Structure formats: structure tokens, C-alpha cells
Amino acid sequence: MQVIYKHERTEDADFTLNSILEISSEGFWDWNALTGHVERSHSWFRMLGYDISLFKKDVFTWENVIHPDDYSRVMEYFERYINGEIEEYKIQYRCKRFDDTYLWIEDSGRVVQKTDDGKVSRMIGAHTNIDEIKNLQNNFIEQDNPFLRDKITFENIVDERVRELSKRNSELNEKIKLVEHNASHDSLTSLYNRRMFESLFTKEIHRAKRYSYPLSIVLFDIDDFKKFNDTYGHTIGDEILVDIAVITQSNVRDSDVISRWGGEEFIIIFPESDLEETTKKADILKNVISNKVFSNSLHITCSFGVTSYIDNDTEESFFQRCDRALYKAKELGKNNVQTI
């Protein structure tokens, strides 16, 4: 008789469970709220058409694929659940596929662990593809409408017209994307503009509150920029601004948000970065800029203010603290980094 030891049975059970997760059509997820780490089954990536190695294993990956029109509703529902205001987490919304189309999913989950003080420490769940069901429901609703039913009757006659309209819609969508880009980006540096920054800033503050993540911002400007403009002209001044934007983009993470605040001022949002870590990043950026030779053999320096989110901060109090830190850097001789 073969003896099966307990640890062998456990390993077999783990292997069986992992195998089920991998062949299942549902996208399973496992969130560690204390570390922010999220494990996702391969089926989650297959369902949305993404390469398994494409995303970081964090909650931002999930948030970033939610349809913009569904985002606020989903976040409100999620927060109500983890705060104990509702007993069940089950919600339907759209997720972005790799090809930029959207898939209807049903997201269901359950808190499985809490800390001694009652905070969520672990939650598991699954995304289920309900796109076909949703489309059938929508088609049923449309066909139940007499006007749309008549319209459908004539579709075979106007196929060519539909194809033409589809092409025009595609062209229109491209134009809309361009308009949206211009509305949210600075025309000179191609960084986010002030309006877009304010929207993303609010979003990141909500994330910091939701997941208890550190969040920091850096406000910096070019020292004596008016003197460069007056001496060398606005063309050289614009080249300097573009160069500063490129340097900044090259020295931050993809997840960091860079914006042109106005004139010669720039601001960066550093998600999941505390005050000490962000100050080091700002110091590195300061040194890179001061060591670079710009157009006309010019040397440029910048002053930096750094601060981190604290409990009960508003957008205004958070930003004003950073602005005071920048002012302090200017008072202390420029070309330095100050924190508050």
C-alpha cells in the first residue's frame, strides 16, 4: 500500500488548484492590501488580450483598464464594500482590452483577512466575461423598440452606407482623440497641462486614501528664467522648457505624472513614494539638470519643493505645502531641494 504524506497531499492540492485557475475562463485576482501586491491568473490576461508580463502587479493595473464612464461608480462601490457599508462585492462594468475595445465583465470578490484593528488585509475575487450576455440584452432592448425594429429591417439595403459611415466614424474618432490630447496636454512640451494635472491629482489623492499608499508631489521651476528669455529670446527659452520636459520624463517612472504647471514651473506626482524617497528623486533630477549643457552653451538650474500626503489633506492644503517648500528653496539660494 502506498503511503501519501500530508505535505504531498497539500502540494497536490495546490497543483490542482493552480491548474484549475489557469484553465478557467474567469480572471482570478488576489489582493494583499498591506503590500499593495496583486496576483492575477493567466486567464485574466487572456480574457483581455494582454501579455502576462505587460503590467505591474498592483491595483493601478486594474484601475487603469476600467472604462472612464464606469470608473467613479466602481471606485465608490469598492470603497463602500471595504469600509463595511455593504455586505457583498459584485458589480458589472467595462474593462479595456489590448486592442482598445471594451469588454463587459462581472467583478465579484470577498474579504478573506483583516488586521487586528479591522482593516482589510486580503481580498480575493474573479472577473467573469459577461460581454455576450450584455450584448444580447442590448440587442433585445433595441429590437423591442418599434423605430429601431424598422431600422434593422432596412439594414440589408444600406450595408454600403453603413460601411461608409463606419469609415467616417473611425476618422472622426481619430480627430476626437487629437482634440482630447490637445485639451489635456501642453502644446509646447507635450506634458500634461494644468487642467489635466488637477484631475489626476484628485484621483491620486483618492487612491492614497483608499489603499493607504504614500503619495508625494514635487513642484520645481527654472531659476532666473526671465533673464534667459530677455537675454537670448523666447525661442531659446522655449527650447529650454522642452529640454527640461524631456529630461524630467527620462528620470521618473512611467507611473509618475508630470505636468507643466505654468510658465517655467513643473509639477510631478509620485504615487507610492514617501517623502524620503521622493526627495532623493528630486535631488537626482536637480543634479541632472544642473550638469547638462543646454542651447547656446547655457547652464540651467532649478529649485525644488517636495511634500507628501498627510491625513485629511485637501488638494489645496497638499499643493500649498509644496509651494511653500519651493519658496523656501528660492530663499535659500536656488538650485536646491527643500521639503515640508
C-alpha positions in Angstrom: 0.0 0.0 0.0 1.3 3.4 -0.9 1.5 5.9 1.9 0.6 9.5 0.9 2.1 12.0 3.4 0.2 15.2 4.4 2.7 17.5 2.7 2.4 15.6 -0.5 -1.4 15.9 -0.4 -1.0 19.6 0.2 1.3 20.0 -2.8 -1.1 18.0 -5.0 -4.0 20.2 -3.8 -2.0 23.4 -4.6 -1.1 22.0 -8.0 -4.7 21.1 -8.7 -6.0 24.5 -7.6 -3.4 26.3 -9.7 -4.2 24.2 -12.7 -7.9 25.0 -12.3 -7.2 28.7 -12.1 -5.1 28.6 -15.3 -7.6 26.7 -17.4 -10.6 28.6 -16.1 -12.2 31.3 -18.3 -12.6 33.6 -15.3 -9.9 36.0 -14.4 -9.0 35.4 -10.7 -7.2 38.0 -8.6 -5.7 38.1 -5.1 -5.1 41.5 -3.5 -2.8 41.9 -0.5 -4.0 45.3 0.9 -1.0 45.6 3.2 1.6 45.5 0.5 -0.5 46.5 -2.5 0.6 43.4 -4.4 -2.0 41.8 -6.7 -1.7 38.3 -8.2 -3.8 37.6 -11.3 -4.4 34.3 -13.0 -3.2 33.9 -16.6 -6.9 33.7 -17.6 -7.3 37.4 -16.5 -4.7 38.4 -19.1 -6.1 36.1 -21.8 -9.6 37.4 -21.3 -8.5 41.0 -22.0 -5.8 40.1 -24.6 -2.8 41.3 -22.7 0.6 39.7 -22.4 1.2 38.3 -18.9 4.3 40.3 -18.3 2.8 43.6 -19.5 1.5 45.0 -16.2 2.8 45.6 -12.7 1.2 43.5 -10.0 -0.7 46.3 -8.3 -4.2 47.8 -8.1 -3.4 50.6 -10.5 -3.3 48.0 -13.3 -6.9 47.2 -12.5 -8.0 50.8 -12.2 -6.3 51.8 -15.4 -8.3 49.3 -17.5 -11.8 50.4 -16.2 -13.9 52.3 -18.7 -13.7 56.1 -17.8 -17.5 56.2 -17.7 -17.7 53.4 -15.2 -14.7 54.4 -13.0 -16.3 56.6 -10.4 -19.2 54.1 -9.9 -16.8 51.2 -9.5 -14.5 53.0 -7.0 -17.4 54.2 -4.9 -18.8 50.7 -4.8 -15.4 49.2 -3.9 -14.8 51.7 -1.1 -18.3 51.1 0.3 -17.5 47.3 0.4 -14.1 47.5 2.0 -15.4 50.1 4.5 -18.1 47.6 5.6 -21.0 49.7 4.3 -22.3 46.9 2.0 -22.1 43.1 2.6 -21.5 41.9 -1.0 -19.0 42.9 -3.7 -20.4 42.2 -7.1 -20.5 44.8 -9.9 -20.6 44.9 -13.6 -18.5 47.3 -15.7 -16.4 47.5 -18.8 -12.6 46.8 -19.0 -10.3 47.9 -21.7 -8.9 45.2 -24.0 -5.4 45.2 -25.6 -7.0 46.3 -28.9 -8.6 49.4 -27.1 -12.1 47.9 -27.3 -14.1 47.3 -24.1 -15.3 44.0 -22.6 -18.2 43.8 -20.1 -17.2 41.8 -17.0 -18.8 41.0 -13.7 -16.4 41.6 -10.8 -17.1 39.7 -7.6 -14.9 39.4 -4.6 -14.7 38.8 -0.8 -12.5 40.0 2.0 -10.8 36.9 3.5 -8.4 38.5 6.0 -8.5 41.5 8.3 -5.9 43.1 10.6 -6.5 43.2 14.4 -7.9 46.7 14.1 -10.5 45.6 11.5 -8.8 46.9 8.3 -8.9 44.8 5.1 -5.6 42.9 4.6 -6.5 40.5 1.9 -9.3 40.2 -0.7 -9.8 37.6 -3.5 -12.2 37.6 -6.4 -12.8 37.0 -10.1 -13.6 38.8 -13.3 -16.2 37.0 -15.4 -16.7 37.7 -19.1 -20.4 38.7 -19.5 -19.9 40.6 -22.8 -22.1 38.3 -24.9 -24.9 38.4 -22.3 -24.7 42.2 -22.2 -24.8 42.5 -26.0 -27.8 40.1 -26.2 -29.6 42.2 -23.6 -28.8 45.4 -25.5 -30.0 43.9 -28.8 -33.2 42.7 -27.2 -33.9 46.2 -25.9 -33.2 47.7 -29.3 -35.4 45.2 -31.2 -38.2 45.8 -28.8 -38.3 49.4 -29.9 -40.6 49.8 -33.0 -38.5 52.5 -34.6 -35.2 50.5 -34.2 -37.0 47.3 -35.4 -37.9 49.1 -38.6 -34.4 50.3 -38.9 -33.0 46.8 -38.6 -35.3 45.6 -41.3 -33.6 48.0 -43.8 -30.0 47.3 -42.8 -29.5 44.8 -45.6 -30.3 47.6 -48.1 -27.9 50.1 -46.7 -24.8 47.9 -46.0 -22.7 50.1 -48.2 -23.8 53.2 -46.4 -23.1 51.6 -43.1 -19.5 50.8 -44.2 -19.1 54.3 -45.4 -20.4 55.7 -42.1 -18.1 53.3 -40.2 -15.1 54.7 -42.0 -16.1 58.2 -41.3 -16.7 57.4 -37.7 -13.2 55.9 -37.5 -11.8 59.1 -38.9 -13.9 61.2 -36.5 -12.7 59.1 -33.6 -9.1 59.9 -34.6 -9.9 63.6 -34.7 -11.6 63.3 -31.3 -8.5 61.7 -29.8 -6.4 64.5 -31.2 -8.8 67.2 -29.7 -8.7 65.4 -26.4 -4.9 65.2 -26.4 -4.7 68.9 -27.2 -7.2 69.7 -24.4 -5.2 67.8 -21.8 -1.6 68.4 -22.9 0.7 71.5 -23.0 1.2 72.5 -26.7 4.9 73.3 -26.2 6.3 70.5 -24.1 3.6 67.8 -24.7 3.4 67.2 -20.9 0.0 67.2 -19.2 -1.4 70.7 -18.8 -2.6 72.3 -15.6 -6.2 71.3 -16.1 -5.3 67.6 -16.6 -2.9 67.7 -13.6 -5.7 68.9 -11.3 -7.9 66.0 -12.4 -5.2 63.4 -12.0 -4.1 65.0 -8.7 -7.6 64.5 -7.2 -7.6 60.9 -8.5 -4.3 60.1 -6.9 -5.3 61.6 -3.6 -8.4 59.3 -3.5 -6.1 56.4 -4.3 -3.8 57.2 -1.5 -6.7 57.4 0.9 -8.3 54.2 -0.5 -5.2 52.0 -0.3 -3.2 53.8 2.4 -0.4 54.3 0.0 2.3 57.0 0.3 1.9 59.9 -2.2 4.3 62.8 -2.8 4.5 65.8 -5.2 7.4 67.9 -6.4 7.0 71.4 -7.6 10.0 73.0 -9.3 10.9 75.9 -11.6 13.8 77.2 -13.6 15.9 79.6 -11.7 16.2 83.1 -13.3 14.2 82.0 -16.4 13.1 85.5 -17.2 16.8 86.6 -17.5 17.4 83.8 -20.1 14.3 84.9 -22.1 15.3 88.6 -22.0 18.9 87.8 -23.0 18.5 85.1 -25.6 14.9 85.4 -26.8 11.8 83.3 -26.4 12.8 80.8 -29.0 15.8 79.7 -26.8 13.5 79.9 -23.8 11.1 77.5 -25.4 13.9 75.1 -26.3 15.0 75.1 -22.6 11.4 74.3 -21.5 11.2 71.4 -24.0 14.6 70.1 -22.9 13.6 70.3 -19.2 10.4 68.3 -20.0 12.4 65.6 -21.8 15.0 65.4 -19.0 12.2 65.0 -16.4 10.4 62.3 -18.4 13.7 60.4 -18.6 14.3 60.5 -14.9 10.9 59.4 -13.5 8.9 56.2 -13.6 6.1 55.6 -16.1 3.6 55.7 -13.3 4.7 59.2 -12.2 2.7 62.1 -13.6 4.5 65.2 -15.0 2.7 68.4 -15.8 3.7 71.9 -16.9 2.1 74.0 -14.1 2.6 77.3 -16.0 5.4 79.4 -17.4 8.7 77.8 -16.2 7.1 75.8 -13.4 6.6 72.0 -13.5 4.9 69.6 -11.1 5.3 65.8 -10.6 3.0 63.4 -8.8 4.9 60.4 -7.3 2.4 57.6 -6.4 3.6 55.1 -3.8 6.6 57.2 -2.9 7.2 58.7 0.5 8.9 61.9 1.4 12.4 60.5 1.8 12.4 58.5 -1.4 10.8 61.4 -3.4 13.4 63.9 -2.0 16.2 61.7 -3.3 14.5 61.6 -6.7 14.2 65.3 -6.8 17.8 65.7 -5.9 18.9 63.4 -8.7 16.8 65.4 -11.2 18.3 68.7 -9.9 21.8 67.4 -10.5 21.0 66.1 -14.0 19.6 69.4 -15.0 22.4 71.5 -13.5 25.1 69.3 -15.2 23.5 69.5 -18.6 24.7 71.9 -21.3 21.7 73.5 -23.0 21.4 75.5 -26.2 24.0 78.3 -26.6 26.2 76.5 -24.1 23.8 77.6 -21.3 23.8 76.1 -17.8 20.4 75.9 -16.1 19.5 75.3 -12.5 16.2 74.5 -10.9 14.7 74.9 -7.4 12.6 72.1 -5.9 9.8 71.8 -3.3 8.8 68.4 -2.0 6.0 67.3 0.3 3.9 64.1 1.0 0.3 63.5 1.6 -0.8 63.5 5.2 -4.2 62.5 6.7 -7.1 64.9 6.0 -5.1 66.8 3.3 -7.2 68.5 0.7 -5.8 69.2 -2.8 -5.3 72.8 -1.8 -3.5 72.1 1.5 -1.3 69.5 -0.1 -0.3 71.8 -3.0 0.2 74.9 -0.8 2.6 73.0 1.4 4.7 72.0 -1.7 4.6 75.6 -2.9 5.9 76.8 0.4 8.8 74.3 0.1 9.7 75.7 -3.3 9.6 79.2 -2.0 11.9 78.1 0.8 14.3 76.7 -1.8 14.4 80.0 -3.6 15.1 81.9 -0.4 18.0 79.6 0.4 19.9 80.5 -2.8 18.1 78.4 -5.5 19.4 75.2 -7.1 18.4 73.1 -4.1 15.7 70.8 -2.8 13.6 71.7 0.2 10.9 69.6 2.0 7.9 70.5 4.2 
